[in-house]
Amino acid sequence: MGILEKIGEIEKEIARTQKNKATEYHLGVLKAKLAKYRSQLLEPQGKKGEKGEGFDVMKSGDARVALIGFPSVGKSTLLSTLTNTQSVAASYEFTTLTCIPGVIEYKGANIQLLDLPGIIEGASQGKGRGRQVIAVARTSDLVIMMVDVTKGEVQKDLLTAELEAVGIRLNKKKPGIYFKQKKAGGIKFNATCALTKIDEKMVQMILHEYKIFNAEVIFREDCTPDELIDVISGNRVYIPCLYVYNKIDQVSIEEVDRVAHLGNSVVVSCNMKLNLDYLLERTWQELSLLRIYTKKPGCAPDFSDPIILRGGASVEHVCHSIHRSIVAVFKYALVWGKSTKFSPQRVGIHHIMCDEDVIQIVTKK
């Protein structure tokens, strides 16, 4: 029996098993087996694995955004509208067969936008070049999931399930579980809060399924068996996602209003170019990019060419962006902006910056 058949059998058994107190241990072990087989399915076959023409796109710019969705939802039209790259758009499915990169120039930042071929149901098992598409999505800083507003919820649920199956967790944070495998000492289990979804016996059963008999596990929050399996697997990626509902010109204004108020959702019409400016603003917010302006002593700040950094960047990151040798001679920095209590404020190298801060770096003589 191949891996796909084994996955199918386990999925059927999970579906037909009643969920109650008596079966929770059995379901926990089944989910661990399923995660293990899915990890094997993702491993490259043969020596080099299946690369696929046009999929090895070099990461460039200040951030990478992956555009995924079913065929013919308007991904290529959006890429052509937002960037200077022309991606072939037509009324038939699977117009895009390779990964087409474009660059969005917004607020002084260069954001790489990847138009990926349409995903179909079963992509996580390799159907329709799905495995290569999903591998590129794993390397992105943000996923824009584009769906047809007339079939929105169905497409959204199917795509989320396909990405979940290969370890991409959308709009979720890492579980608060400390896990470390050891060479001896058995399984040491502890929890800093009351656990309602899992207990020590289930933790041991899941670890034994992975052939782990010596480990330390500490639960810092009330997590599920699925989240424990994610931590043990160690190959999960947690990516923010924007759900973009296209073709809003084909539905009523009441439906547009309902969809627009769903979580992490943006409504657009690529053909009529409606609401694309708001989509760009939301993309900027989700990527948490910072614009840092530099200032020379006795001169006005240079607002024409900002340094683009990720959210949470410190003065040290700014120094590295200017030149890697500056950190060695750094003395202090003067900062104007939201990150300070007063302007200018003298700060050290670990000071955290905010968007549109102005910095003047003072070095040792």
C-alpha positions in Angstrom: 0.0 0.0 0.0 1.4 3.4 -1.1 1.5 6.5 1.1 -1.5 8.1 -0.7 -3.6 4.9 0.0 -2.5 4.9 3.6 -3.5 8.6 4.0 -6.8 7.8 2.4 -7.5 4.9 4.8 -6.6 7.0 7.9 -8.8 9.9 6.7 -11.7 7.5 6.2 -11.2 6.0 9.7 -11.1 9.5 11.3 -14.3 10.5 9.4 -16.2 7.4 10.6 -15.0 7.4 14.2 -17.4 9.1 16.6 -15.8 11.9 18.6 -16.3 11.3 22.3 -14.3 10.7 25.5 -13.8 7.0 24.7 -12.3 7.6 21.2 -10.1 10.7 21.8 -6.9 8.7 22.4 -7.5 6.6 19.2 -8.2 9.8 17.2 -5.0 11.4 18.6 -2.9 8.5 17.4 -4.6 8.5 14.0 -3.9 12.2 13.6 -0.2 11.6 14.4 0.0 8.9 11.8 -1.7 11.1 9.2 0.8 14.0 9.9 3.7 11.5 9.6 2.6 10.2 6.2 1.9 13.7 4.9 5.4 14.8 5.9 6.8 11.8 3.9 4.6 12.8 0.9 6.2 16.3 0.9 9.8 15.0 0.9 11.4 15.2 -2.5 11.4 12.0 -4.6 14.6 10.6 -6.0 18.0 12.4 -5.7 17.1 16.0 -6.6 13.3 15.9 -6.4 10.8 17.4 -8.8 11.6 21.1 -9.4 9.3 22.1 -12.3 10.1 24.8 -14.9 9.6 28.3 -13.7 9.2 27.5 -10.0 12.7 28.4 -8.8 12.0 32.1 -8.4 14.8 34.0 -6.6 13.6 35.9 -3.5 14.0 39.7 -4.2 12.7 43.0 -2.9 11.7 43.8 0.7 9.0 41.1 1.1 7.4 38.2 -0.9 3.7 37.7 -1.4 2.3 34.5 -2.9 -1.0 34.8 -4.9 -2.8 31.5 -4.7 -6.3 30.4 -5.7 -8.3 28.1 -8.0 -8.0 28.5 -11.8 -9.8 31.5 -13.4 -10.4 33.6 -10.3 -8.4 36.6 -11.6 -4.9 36.2 -10.2 -3.1 37.0 -13.5 -5.3 40.1 -14.0 -4.4 41.3 -10.5 -0.7 40.8 -11.1 -0.9 42.7 -14.4 -2.8 45.6 -12.8 -0.6 46.0 -9.6 2.8 45.4 -11.3 4.5 46.2 -14.6 4.6 42.4 -15.3 2.2 41.1 -17.9 0.8 37.7 -17.0 -1.4 36.1 -19.7 -5.1 36.3 -18.7 -7.8 34.4 -20.6 -11.3 33.1 -20.1 -10.2 29.4 -20.0 -8.7 27.6 -16.9 -5.0 26.9 -16.3 -3.8 29.9 -18.4 -0.8 30.3 -16.0 1.4 27.2 -16.0 4.5 28.5 -14.3 5.3 30.9 -11.4 5.3 34.5 -12.7 7.0 37.1 -10.5 6.1 40.8 -10.5 7.2 43.8 -8.3 4.7 46.1 -6.5 6.3 49.5 -5.8 4.4 50.9 -2.8 5.5 53.5 -0.2 9.1 53.2 -1.3 9.2 49.4 -0.9 9.6 46.8 -3.5 7.2 43.9 -2.8 7.6 40.7 -4.9 4.3 39.3 -6.0 4.2 35.7 -7.3 1.4 34.6 -9.6 1.2 30.9 -9.0 -0.7 28.4 -11.2 -4.2 27.6 -10.1 -4.5 25.0 -7.3 -7.0 22.2 -7.7 -8.5 19.9 -5.1 -5.9 17.2 -4.2 -3.0 19.6 -4.7 -1.4 18.6 -1.5 -1.1 15.1 -2.9 0.6 16.3 -6.0 -2.3 16.8 -8.4 -2.0 19.6 -11.0 1.6 20.6 -10.0 0.1 21.4 -6.6 3.2 20.3 -4.6 5.5 22.8 -6.4 2.9 25.6 -6.1 2.6 25.0 -2.3 6.4 24.7 -1.9 6.7 28.3 -3.2 3.9 29.5 -1.0 5.8 28.2 2.1 8.7 30.7 1.4 6.4 33.8 1.3 5.9 36.4 3.9 2.2 36.8 3.1 -0.4 34.7 1.2 -3.1 36.4 -0.8 -5.8 33.8 -1.3 -7.9 34.9 -4.2 -11.4 33.5 -4.5 -14.5 34.0 -6.7 -17.0 35.9 -4.6 -19.9 33.8 -6.1 -18.2 30.6 -4.7 -16.2 32.3 -1.9 -16.7 30.1 1.1 -16.4 26.8 -0.7 -13.1 27.8 -2.4 -11.7 29.3 0.8 -12.4 26.1 2.8 -10.9 23.8 0.1 -7.8 25.9 -0.3 -7.3 26.2 3.4 -7.6 22.4 3.8 -5.0 21.8 1.0 -2.5 24.2 2.7 -3.2 22.7 6.1 -2.4 19.3 4.8 1.1 20.4 3.8 1.9 22.2 7.0 1.0 25.8 6.1 -1.0 27.4 8.9 -2.8 30.6 7.9 -3.5 33.4 10.4 -2.4 31.3 13.3 0.4 31.7 15.8 2.9 29.1 17.0 1.4 26.9 19.8 2.8 27.7 23.3 4.4 24.3 23.7 8.0 23.7 24.6 9.3 20.4 23.2 12.8 19.0 23.3 13.9 15.4 22.4 16.4 13.9 24.8 18.7 10.8 24.8 17.5 9.4 28.2 15.2 10.1 31.2 11.8 9.1 29.7 9.0 11.6 29.0 8.8 14.6 31.3 5.5 16.3 31.1 4.4 19.6 32.6 1.8 22.3 32.1 1.6 25.9 33.4 -2.2 26.1 32.8 -5.3 23.8 33.1 -5.5 21.5 30.0 -9.0 20.7 28.7 -8.2 19.3 25.3 -5.3 16.9 26.0 -3.8 15.0 28.9 -0.5 13.3 29.8 -1.6 9.9 28.5 -2.5 11.3 25.0 0.8 13.2 24.9 2.7 9.9 25.6 0.7 8.0 22.9 1.4 10.7 20.3 5.1 10.7 21.1 5.2 6.9 21.0 3.6 7.0 17.5 6.7 9.1 16.4 9.0 6.6 18.2 10.0 9.3 20.8 10.5 7.8 24.3 12.7 10.5 25.8 11.6 14.1 25.7 10.6 17.1 27.7 7.2 18.6 27.0 5.8 21.8 28.7 2.4 23.2 27.8 2.2 27.0 28.3 -1.3 27.3 27.0 -4.4 25.0 26.5 -3.5 23.4 23.2 -5.1 20.6 21.1 -3.5 17.3 20.0 -3.2 18.7 16.5 -1.0 21.6 17.8 1.2 19.2 19.7 1.6 17.2 16.4 2.6 20.4 14.6 5.3 21.1 17.3 6.7 17.6 17.1 6.8 17.6 13.3 8.7 20.9 13.4 8.1 21.7 9.7 5.0 23.9 10.0 5.1 27.5 8.7 2.8 30.2 10.2 1.9 32.8 7.5 -0.5 35.7 7.6 -3.2 35.5 4.9 -5.5 38.0 3.2 -8.7 36.6 1.6 -9.4 38.6 -1.5 -12.9 38.2 -3.0 -12.8 39.1 -6.7 -15.7 39.7 -9.2 -17.8 41.8 -6.8 -19.4 43.4 -9.8 -21.4 40.2 -10.3 -23.2 40.1 -6.9 -25.5 42.3 -4.9 -24.3 45.2 -2.7 -25.7 43.4 0.4 -23.5 40.4 -0.4 -20.4 42.6 -1.0 -21.1 44.3 2.4 -21.4 40.9 4.2 -18.2 39.5 2.7 -16.2 42.8 3.3 -16.9 42.4 7.1 -15.5 38.9 7.3 -12.2 38.5 9.1 -9.0 39.3 7.1 -11.1 39.9 3.9 -10.9 42.4 1.1 -13.4 42.7 -1.7 -12.2 43.8 -5.2 -13.0 43.7 -8.9 -9.9 43.3 -11.0 -11.6 44.0 -14.3 -13.3 47.2 -13.1 -10.3 48.1 -10.9 -12.4 48.5 -7.8 -10.9 48.7 -4.2 -7.3 47.8 -5.4 -5.8 50.8 -3.4 -7.3 49.4 -0.2 -5.9 45.9 -1.1 -2.4 47.5 -1.3 -2.8 49.2 2.0 -4.0 46.0 3.7 -1.0 44.1 2.2 1.3 46.8 3.6 -0.3 46.4 7.1 -0.1 42.6 7.1 3.6 42.6 6.0 4.4 45.0 9.0 7.0 46.9 6.9 8.8 49.9 8.4 10.1 53.0 6.5 13.2 54.4 8.3 14.6 57.7 7.1 18.3 58.6 7.7 19.7 62.0 8.6 23.2 63.4 8.4 24.4 65.8 11.2 23.4 69.4 10.3 21.3 68.3 7.3 17.6 67.7 6.7 16.4 64.1 6.7 16.4 62.2 3.3 12.7 61.4 2.7 13.3 60.3 -0.9 14.9 56.9 -0.2 13.7 55.1 3.0 15.4 52.0 4.4 12.7 49.2 4.4 12.7 46.8 7.4 10.4 44.2 8.9 8.3 45.0 12.0 10.3 44.7 15.3 13.6 45.9 13.7 16.1 47.6 16.0 18.7 50.2 15.5 21.2 47.4 14.9 19.2 46.2 11.8 19.3 49.8 10.5 23.1 49.8 10.9 23.4 46.5 9.0 21.2 47.9 6.2 23.5 50.9 5.8 26.8 49.0 6.1 27.8 46.0 8.1 30.9 47.8 9.5 28.9 50.5 11.3 27.9 48.2 14.3 31.6 47.9 15.3 32.0 51.7 15.6 28.5 52.5 16.8 28.3 54.9 19.8 24.6 56.0 20.0 21.8 57.1 17.7 19.4 60.1 17.7 15.8 59.1 16.8 12.8 61.3 15.9 9.4 59.6 15.6 6.7 57.4 17.2 9.3 55.0 18.9 10.6 57.7 21.2 9.2 59.6 24.2 10.6 62.9 23.0 12.3 64.0 19.8 15.2 63.7 19.3 15.9 60.9 21.8 19.3 59.4 22.4 19.0 55.6 22.1 21.2 52.4 22.1 21.7 49.7 19.5 18.8 47.6 20.8 16.1 50.4 20.5 13.1 49.1 18.5 12.1 51.3 15.6 8.6 52.4 14.3 7.3 53.2 10.9 8.5 56.6 9.5 11.1 57.1 12.2 14.1 59.4 11.4 17.6 58.2 12.6 21.0 59.9 12.9 23.8 57.4 13.8 26.8 58.7 15.8 29.9 56.6 15.6 33.1 56.5 17.8 35.8 58.8 16.6 
